[in-house]
Amino acid sequence: MTPKFKGRPVNELGLRLSDKLKVTVMIPCFNEEATIRRGVMSILDQTRPADQILIVNDSSTDKTAEILARFGDKITVIKTPKNFGNKSHAQEYGLKFVTGDIVIASDGDTLIDPHFIEEIIQEFNDPKVAAAGGYVKSMKNNWLTRSRAYDYTIGQNINKLAQSYLGYMFVIPGAAGAFRTHIFRDYLSFDHDTITEDLDFTYKLHKQGLKVNYNRDAIVLTQDPATLYSYINQMRRWFGGGWQNLAKHYDIAFRPRQALELSLMYVEGLVFSMLLFIVPLIDIRFAIFFFIPYLGVMTAFSVYAAIKEKRWDFLLVPIPSFFLMYVNSYIFLEQFVKEIIFKKKNLVWFKPERTKI
């Protein structure tokens, strides 16, 4: 298939700057026998082939190594000297073996759209761009993954798009990020002191004044938690890591563009979460008066998401999402208390169960 380039910048010879760049796709994985074969196949099926496919096997104990061996010399497999139990440690180890000018970071449970490399590499035609984030979709499974897919649609087509226009993308997705390798090595030190390394990396890039782009056509499909237990643990990692990074990079909150985004996310998040639990206790009638129009807004968003993604099951989202709103708000407050007030930092990586794909 001929790549559908979109008229990005070219040099005097008519060559796009990105044509000269070598690309490495790096995937850290641990016990991913259910998903890793399809994940690697999706990388091999790119319209713009990767120059290096680097799989960092974090000393898996299942059949991951056996599955990877079947690909032969099509991929490079590096086994860690021991199980690190944390994605950032595996990435740090793997970075030593990266040969590409651009390194794409993804996950062992992720399928990469055939045009992903072709799309994301175009962002680096601008020599000022240090990194770029893609668009994450959720694999279909049940009501939980449907709600997550809806959140992705709203978040990436409204919130993240607005962040991109403001010149401040809040986070480069861990499953769909691309970085100039020398920038990654020089500016993105692995401190291993937060549980969300993708957010830590993004903060560091912004503090250095480096440009981060967003490409909605660079798509990946990821596997989200399909049980409430796994969902709660993942949200604890995301929210806990958010508070950890805010505490670590607190000075970024005093910069004008970042201050607006962070205040909306964290200050408003705290106030809204507390009101969800307090208002019904004070005046149930006022709470109902508030919740009815809120459900109306969620319904309108679900219609937008259904049309945008051509997924009519999104029309069923408002009721379960209302329930998950309470779950998320409780976890948001819980992690604020643990990470900020009591400073009980959690660095344990929770790995949800995978479904075979």
N, C-alpha and C positions, 0 to 999 in steps of 0.2 A: 504494500500500500504506500502510495506517495505521501510524504509528510505534508500537512496542510499549513505551511508557514504563513504567518499573518503580517508580512511586510515590516518586520522588525528592522532595526538599524543595520546597515551594511557598510563595509569599508570601501576604499577606492577601487579595489579589485572586484567588487560585486559579491564578496563573500561575507556572510553574517559572522560577526565576531564569535558567536557561540559555536560555529562550525569547527573551529580550531580547538575547542575545549574537550578534554577527555573526561568521561563521566564514570564515577564509581558508585554503585549502589551497595550500601552496607546494611546488613540485616543482623542484629544480635538476636539470638534465640536460645531458649532453654525448654526442653521437652515439648517441642512443637510438632510431634509426629502427625497430629491430626490436620495440620494446616500448611506445613512448610513446603510440601511438594507443589501444591497449587500456587503458593506464593512465589516460589522460584520460577515456575512456568510462566507466571504473569510478567516477570522481569525479562525472561528470554523472548517473550512475544511482543517486544516493544517495536514501534515503527522507527524509532531512533535507537539502535542497540546501545546498551551500556558497554563501555570499554573494559570494565571490571565489575564482576558480581562477587562481592565479598560477604561470606556468611560467617559470623562469629558464633561458634557453638560454645555456649557457656557451660561446658562439661555436662551435657544432657545425659540422663540415665535411661531414656526410653529409646525408641528406634530412630530418633532424629538423625544421628550420624549415619546410620545405614541408608536412610532415604537420600541424604545429601550425597553420599558416595556414588549413587546411581547416575548422577549428572556428570561424573567424570571431570574432564578439564574444561567444561563449559562454565564452571564456577570455581572460585577459590574458597576453600573452607579452612578456617583457623579455629583451633580448639584452645580454649583458655587453660592455663595450668591448673586451675581449680574453679569450682563453681563460685562466682562472685555474688550471685543472688540479687544483682541489681543491674538494670540496663545501662546506667551511666558507666559503671566499671567495665562492662563488656564493650561498650563503644570506645572507651579510652584505650583498651587493649587493641581493638581492631584498627583504630586510627593509624597505628604504626605501620600497617600494611596497605594503606590506601595509596593508589598510584594516580588517581584521577585529579584533574584540576577542580572539578566539582564533585562533592560527595553528597549523595542523596541518602537520607536516613529514613528507614521505615521499620516495620515490625514483622515478626514471624507469623502473625495471624492476619496479615494484610495482603489483599490483591491489588496490584497496581494496574490502572487502566492502560491499554495499549499505547495511548498517546501521551502518557505522563511525562516521560523523559523529553519527548519532542516539545511539549508545552513548557515545562518548567525551565528547560535550558535556555529558552528565549529570553527569560528575565535577565540573564547574565550578558546579554548584548550591551546593556548599560554597565560600563566598568565601575560605576559607583555602587552597584548592588552587591551587597555582601551575602545576602541570603534571601530565600523565597519560600513561601508556604503554599501548599496546595489545598485542595477541597476534599474533605473527608465525608464519605457516605457510610451508612451502617448496613450490614447484611441483614436481610429479612429473617426473622425467627419467630418472635411473639410480640405481645403487647408492650413489653419493656423495650425491646429493640426498635419497635415502631415509634415509641415516644422519644427515644434517643435520636432516631433518624429525623424526626420532626424538629427536635432541638437543633440538630446540625443544620437543617435547611434554613431555619429562622436566623440562627446565629451567624452563619456564613454568608447569607445573602443580604442581611440587614446590618447586624452589628459589626461583623468583620469587614464588610465592604465599606462601612462608614469609617472604621479605623484606618483602612487603607487610604481613603481620601484625605484623612487627617495626617497621614504620614506616620501613624503609630499603630502597627499591627501588634495586638496584645501578646499573642503567642504563636510561634511557628509550630504546627502540629507535629508531634513526635513520629507519626506514621506517614507524614507527607511534607518533609522539610528538605531543602537543598541549600548547601553552603559552599562558598569558595573554600577549598581545602586549606589554603594558607591562612585564611581568616579563622577558620575553625581551630587550627593549630595554635595560632598566635593570640587569639582573643578569647576563645571559649574554653578556659581552663576547667578541668573536671574537679570540682571541689567536693563532690559527693556529700554535700551537707544539706541538700533538699531532696524531696522525693519526686519532684517534677522537673527533671533536667531540661525539658524542652522550654519551659517557662524561664528557667534560670538562664539558658542560652540567649533567649530573646531579650531579656532585660539587659544582659551584658552587651549585646549588639547595640541597643538603643543608647546605653550609657557612653559607648564609644562614638556615638554619632554616626553609626554605619547604617546604610540604607537597607530596608527589608521590604520586599515586594510580596504581593498576593496574587495568585493566579487561580481563578475559579475553574479553568479548563484543565488543570492538572489534578486529576481525580484519583483517589484511592478508595477501596472498599474494605472496611475494617470490621472485625467481629467484636461486638459489644456484649456486655453481660446479659445473659438470658434468664438469670434467677435474681430474686430480690436480694438475697444474701451477697451475691457477687456485685450487684449494682451498688449496694450500700458501701461495700468495701472500696470499690473503685471511686465513688464520690468522696469518700474519706481521704483517699490519696490525692485526688484532684484539689479538693478544698484545703486540705492540710498543706499540700505543696504550695498552693496559692498564698496562704498566710505565711509560710516559711520564706517564700521569695519576697513577699512584701516587706517582711521584717529585715531580710538580708539587704534588699535594695531600696530601703525606705527613702533615700535621698532622691530617687527618681520621681517620687510623688510631688516634688516641689517644682518640677518642670511644667510649664504651661500646658502643652498638649497632653502629656502623660497624666497630669493632675486631674484633668477633666475626665479622662477615661477611667482612671483608678478610683476616683471619688464616686462615679456612677456605679462601679462594680462593687466596691467594698463598703463605702459609707451607706449608700442606698441599700445595698444587700443586707447590712446589719439592721437598719431601721425597718425595712420591709419584713425581714424574717421575724423580728421581735413582734411587730404589729400583727402578724398572722396568728400568733399564739395569744397575744394579750387582748386584742379587740373583742374576740368572741366571749371572753371572760367578763369584760366590762359591759358590753351591750350587744347582745346577740342579734337584735334587729338591725343595728348599724352594720354588723358584720355581713348579714345577708344582703343588705342594700349595697354593700361593697362587692360581694362575691358574684352577684348576678351579672353586673356589667363586665366584671373581669372575665367571667366565662364567655361573655359575648365577644370580647376582644380575642380570647384564645380561639374561639370558633372561627372568627374572621382570619386569623393567622393560619389556622388549619386548612381553610379553603385556599389561601394563597400557597401554602406549602404543597397541597395536593395538586394544584395546577402546575406549580413550578417543577415538581419532580415527577408528575404524572403518576402519582401514587394516591389512589382514591381512599385507601385505608387510613390515610392521614385524617380523614373526616371523623374518625373514631377516637382521635387523640384527646380532645378537651377534658373528658372525665378522668381517665387515668393520669393525665398530666396534672390535673388539679390535686390528685392524691400525691403524686411525686413532688409537687411543689412544696408540700408540707414535709415530705421526707428530706428533700434537698435543703430546705430552710433549717430544719433541725440539725442536720449534719454541718451546715455552714456555721451555725452558732456554736455547735459542739467543738469544731476544730478551731474556732476563734478562741474559745476558752482554753483549750489544751495548748495550742501553739503560741498564743500571744499573752494570755493572762498567766497561765501556769508554766509556760515555756517547756512543755513536755514534748520535745521534738521526736516525731516518729519517722524513722528512715527504713522501715521494713517494707519491702516491695511485695504487694499482693498480686498474685497471678491468677486471674479467673480461669475457670475450666473452659476448654475449647471444644467446639463442635466440629466434626470432620467436614471439610469442604473439598 
